[in-house]
Amino acid sequence: MLYRIARWMAKRLSKQRKLRQSIRWHERWGIERMTLQERVDYAMLLHDYGKTEQAVEFLTSLLKERGYSKAYERRAHIFNEMGREEEAIADLDAAIKLDPEPSIVWYTRAISHNNRGDFELAARDFQEALLRREDSKASTYYELGNVYMKMGSYEEAEAAFASACSDAGNAIPHYYFRHAQAFEMLDRMDEAAQTLAQATRLQKQWRDEEQQGAANYRARTNYSPTAIDTLIRTAEEEYGFLLYESKLREAAGDIESALASIREATEQYSPGPDLQLRRGQLLRLLDRPQEAQEALERLVADYPTWLPGHMELSALLRSQDRPDEAVRVLLETKRRYPEHPVVRYWLADAYRESGQGDEALQENEELTELEPDDPLNWKQRAEILIDAAKYRDADAAYTQSLQLEQSAECYMRRSYSRYMEERYEEAMLDIQAAAELDSNLLKESKTAYAMAELYMGMGNHELADSEYSRALALEPDNPQIYDRRARCRFAAERWEAALEDCDRGLQLTGANPRLTWLRGLIQYRMEDLDGALHEMTAYTDLVPDDAQGFYNLGHIYNHLNRPDDAIAAFSKTIELSPFDAQAYLERASIWYHHYFDRIRAVDDLAQWLLYAETRARDGDRFELLSEVKGFDDEMRERAKDQFLRVYGSSQYLS
């Protein structure tokens, strides 16, 4: 009689999840009086109470007495939770051999295969389980969908999750959450958002209930208490799936709504660092940098050892063109993570952006010592060296990167470094190598442009013109390409075609100093002096501090026989560039030939002599005077005497 009471109490307390008391009543009941199934249930009670090793020993002892399919399945379940998948699979094989009909054995073996990463076997066993069960099919479809997601089979995953969600009365929030993720992977974003709304609504409702809806999970699934605890914890960690909702809304372009999701999550949950990080990211996207910075600085202060906060703050500062502040943040990050390669890489980039090339190179050298086999580190070094115009060293760094990993981009960049060293044939070979790795490069304007530049360097204006034209066909609204083709045609003395390109470029840009300069030069070569004067005057209005513009203007005035204007232009050149020797010589010629002012002419000749570069082997710059045409010997002697009297001989002749 007493054992019957003990049996009744043990079962009653077990249903009430009063595990400790239930175990005591099981002990009073007596194991020898239990059926095989009741012994298995007792073992699982021990496991749920935390006495897992005792539960395994109990089931092992039972199985030594008699092979029982349910005992194998339950021990396999425990092995799965302990991470002992191979033993679990062996038990399940034995269970299936004894009785292949119960769906639970196939389901549990699917879990084991899934844990081992054998996803195809897991999918097979989940499908076998679905063939054998009518109850709890939803949770099996859910697990099958998770396996398909890991396999990258998103169509199959979506169908499985749809089946899991088909009966709203048996669905849990996670089914909708994962269904939404499958829709996202299929780029069905509207359906993803609609499905996720069901997850967030149901999760909010359950969270307000006792034990955060644990009873609902038990009623709608056959999951163990441990699995249910995991589901509840997952929902908490996902902030009721509001964090994911924020990401979907951002993907839809609705940044304000994405931020609203984060605000809602912050109000309902204790905001962890990932939620604070997300808020900072969204504020940056909304172009509210001050608020973003405050949020990220608060995040760094609250979680000083959490790397993503430091990195996002530095990224914000870099995006705001504040590299010096980014360097400060990254130096502090480096202090905390001295061996972290990404921190070192970003720091080198920030140094580079702040104009601290030496520091950038030093940081990169330490990084390549830390990670010598990462091609990106060598590519970064090459970019830093290009900034410093050290093209040969940059070439070597690109070569090292290419030895580690073949990259079309890296070949293109090495091509540029070789172009800058006038190694045009080698640069062309690099472009060809890049195109072999990525044939789409031949369809891009930047590739045609690069090839045109190389042909220009090799003096092949015809092929250069052809490549510039191909680049323009691919990118007809790029004024830079019109500029370069105009210069190519200018070099080939195709004046009219060059002018047409200048006009097309100016139509795209409006006022453009480079194209205006080139138009003036072309018209000067075509002996259209009035046109050249108009363009060069416009150029000096656009760039009033460029001495060369006024020098060219002086030349044009001189050819138009307007000496007053020529003198004014050359004087402006000298004002802007006092060491421009040629401007003194041109002005001296006008003083001498048009105004017969020998005194001013001598002064300017002496100035020219001071700043002219001597080509005489013995350093005697006076030999230059004999090469100057348009002045008589008396003028040359007076200029020499003036130079010696005013500037002396030893200091300026050496």
Secondary structure as UniProt FT lines:
FT   HELIX           2..15
FT   TURN            16..17
FT   HELIX           19..29
FT   HELIX           31..33
FT   HELIX           36..48
FT   TURN            49..50
FT   HELIX           52..65
FT   HELIX           69..82
FT   HELIX           85..98
FT   HELIX           103..116
FT   HELIX           119..132
FT   TURN            135..136
FT   HELIX           137..151
FT   HELIX           154..165
FT   HELIX           168..170
FT   HELIX           173..185
FT   TURN            186..187
FT   HELIX           189..207
FT   HELIX           210..213
FT   HELIX           214..220
FT   HELIX           225..237
FT   TURN            238..241
FT   HELIX           242..251
FT   TURN            252..253
FT   HELIX           255..268
FT   HELIX           273..285
FT   TURN            286..287
FT   HELIX           289..302
FT   TURN            304..305
FT   HELIX           307..319
FT   TURN            320..321
FT   HELIX           323..336
FT   TURN            338..339
FT   HELIX           341..353
FT   TURN            354..355
FT   HELIX           357..370
FT   TURN            372..373
FT   HELIX           375..387
FT   TURN            388..389
FT   HELIX           391..404
FT   HELIX           408..420
FT   TURN            421..422
FT   HELIX           424..437
FT   HELIX           439..443
FT   HELIX           445..457
FT   TURN            458..459
FT   HELIX           461..474
FT   TURN            476..477
FT   HELIX           479..491
FT   TURN            492..493
FT   HELIX           495..509
FT   HELIX           513..525
FT   TURN            526..527
FT   HELIX           529..542
FT   TURN            544..545
FT   HELIX           547..559
FT   TURN            560..561
FT   HELIX           563..576
FT   TURN            578..579
FT   HELIX           581..593
FT   HELIX           598..611
FT   TURN            617..618
FT   TURN            621..622
FT   HELIX           623..627
FT   HELIX           633..647
FT   HELIX           650..653
//
